[in-house]
Amino acid sequence: MFVLPPPSNYSTQYAQQLKQREEHFARLAQAEAAPNTITCPTGEEDASFVAAEGQYTLRDEVTLAMPPPFATEGLPNALSTIPAPRTNGVRLSFVPLKHRDVPVDAYSSSPKLAKRNSNLLGLASPKTEEPSPSHLNRSLSSLDTESVEDDVADDDQSTPQSYTGVGDDSSNSFVSMFGTPAQRACGKQKKPKNSIAKTTSSFVSRFMAHTNLLNLLATRPNDQTLLFASACRSFSWLDYSSQNRHEALTRILFARSYPLCQDINMLTRDSDHLDVIVGFSSSDLIWLDPMTNKYVRLNKQGTINPSAVLEVKWIPGSENLFMAAHADGSVVVYDKEKDDSTFNTSPNASVVMEEGGEAIGFSVLRSMNGKAVKNNPVAYWKVAKQAITAFAFSPDCQHIAITSDDGTLKIIDFHAERVLAVFQSYYGGLLCVTWSPDGRYILTGGQDDLITIWSFHDRKIVARCSGHNSFIKAVSFDPWRCDDRGYRFASVGDDCRMLFWDFSVGALHRPKPTTGLQRAASVSSRSVQNLQARTPENGDRSGALSPSSMAPVDQVVHPLAPRSTVAVLSPVLAKKVDTDPLSSITFREDSIVTACTHGHVRTWMRPGWEKKANM
C-alpha cells in the first residue's frame, strides 16, 4: 500500500523566516538609535602635545554614533561591480550664536596690517566706530551686533572677515548683486515649510529628537555654540557649549543616501532660525531649518545634476543663493526659494561662454550675469572633467579657488565668471583648499602627500610642505596665530596625524643645489612634462595639461615648477591624534577640533584655556 509522505510544514518555516526578519530589523533599529558617547582622556602621552606657544590638552572625545547601512542596502560586497556610495568621513560645522573677540579686518588688530590688507584687497578702510542699527540685516537678539562684519563672520572659520569691506560701497559687486543688509532687511525672510519629523518621503529613514528638546531650546544661553555633523548616513546637531555636548538635539537618518557636506548661512542666522544646506551622495540637496525641523528638497532625484554633491557653501552676502560642487565636475548655483527645472547639460547644450578649450576646460552653460530665471539653476558652470573635491571663497568674496580629482587648482573671478589661473599638482588629485585670512595665499593638499602654498597675486607657487605619509584631507589657517610676521596653519590626513606649519616668506629655503638633486629634479620635470603631453585617450588621467595646449594661454595655465626651484617647508609639530584617518580640523578661539572617519571628535584646548574651561 502506497502512503503519501506528510506535507511540509510551510507555515512553520514561513513563521521562522518572518521572526528572523523582525529580529534583524529590530537589531537595525536598535543600532540606529545608539546614542553618541563622550570620554575623557586617560593616558598622559596621548592627552596632550607641546607646541611653541605652550601645551595643548585633550579635553574630551565625543564619538558620534555611526548608523549601519540602510536595511535594503545590505552589507558591502568586495566583489560587487556597483560602485559604493561616496562618503567624506565626518564633516563638522560650528555655529556660534554670539561672537567672541575675533579680528574682523584681515585677521589682525594691528592698524598697520589692517590698512595694508585693506589696500591689498581693494577694500574700504576699516571703521572703528560702531555702525548704526540700519546696517544690520535684522534684529538678532542673541547675536553680538558690534559691527556688520561680526554679523557675518564665523569665529570658527579660517577666514573670519569674509564680508569685510562691503559696507555701503555701492560700487561693490556683491552689494550690486544682493543689495546692502539694510535693503535686504526690507524683504520678508522665507522659511522651509515641510516637516522633516512627520515626512512620509522615502528619502528620510528616521528622525530622532532629544526628549527635552523644547526646554533646551527655550533655556539655551546667548553664547551657545552649535555643532552640525554629517557621519555615514546621519546628520545631527549638538549644543557643543553645554556639559552634555555629546547628546544630539536632533538626528536624521537617510535612506540609501549619505550626507557629504553642509554649510550654515551666517547672514540669516537668528535665535529661532538657521538656514542649513546639506549635500548628498544621491545628488539631492536639502534646505533645513533645525530650529523648526522644516525642510525643502532641491535637485530631487538629480533633476538638474544627477551626480553626488561633494561641496556646498552659501554665497557670501546672499540670503538665498548657494553654490554646490558635483562629482561630474560641475558647479551649480541654486536659489533656496526657487523650484527646480530640468536643465540640458548634454554636449550639444548651448554654451554661454567658454575659455581656453581643453587647456582650461571652463565653460558657462548658464550665467549669473544673464537674465533672471524663475527656476533653478541660477547658474551652471562646467569646471573640470573629473569630480570637484573642494572650493573656497576668497576673504574679499570676489574669487573662488576650486580643486578637482584631475589635480588642478583653478582660481576663478566669481562675478566675471572668468578663469584667472590654473595650477597643477605633481601627482594625483587635490582634495582640499583654503585661503589665508588676508587673501594673499592659497593652500591645497591632495594625493601627492604634499601641501602647496600658492601666491594669489604673484600667480606662482611659493613652497611645498612635506611631512605627511598619506593623502591630505583638510587644511586650515589658524586666524588667532596669524599676524604681520607670519602664518600658522595645520593639516590632517589619512596618516592619522595633525601637522602644524609656521610660514613666512623670509624663512623659506630652497633645496640644496647638489648635482644629484638637480639631475633628479630635471628627470622629474621631464617625466612630468611627458605625463602632461599624454592625452586622456592614451589612458592617463582626464584633464591633463599638455605643453602644446598651454602655449596659447600661458598667462592663465601655469606649468609645473621643477622641484629644485621650489622652496621647502617642514612642519613645526607632528602629532598622531587618532587611530583612524582624519577628515576634518577646525580652529576655534579656545581650542582645536579634529574629527576622523569613524566619528571621533576630539577637542584640544589651547594653552591657558584649560583652566578657563574648568571654571
ABEGO torsion letter per residue (X at the ends): XBBBBBBBBAAAAAAAAAAAAAAAAAAAAAAAABBBBBBBBABAAAABBBBAAEBBBBABBBBBBBBBBBAAAEBBBAABABBBBBBAEBBBBBBBABBBBBBABGGBABAAAAAAAAAAAGBBBBBABBBBAAABABBBAABBAABAAAAABBAABABAAAABGAEABAABAAAAAAEBAAAAAABBBBBBABBAAABABAABABBBBBAAAAAAAAABBAABBBBBBBBEABBBBBBAABABAABBABBBBBBGBBBABBBBBAAABBAABBBBBBBBAAGBBBBBBAAAGBBBBBGBGGAABABBBABBBBBBGBAABBBBBBAAGBBBBBBAABBBBBBBABAABBBABBBGEAAAGBBBABBAABBBBABOBABBBBABABBBABBBBBAAGABBBBBBAAGBBBBBBAAAGBBABBBBBABEBBABBBBBAAGABBBBBBAAGBBBBBBAAAGBBABBBBABABBBABBBBBAAABBAAEBBBBBBBAAGBBBBBBBBAAABBBBBBBAAAAAAAAAAAAAAAAAAABBAAAGBBBGBBBAAAAAAAAAABBBBBBAAABBBBBBABBBBABABBBABBBBBAABBBBBBAAGBBBBBBBBGAAAAAAX
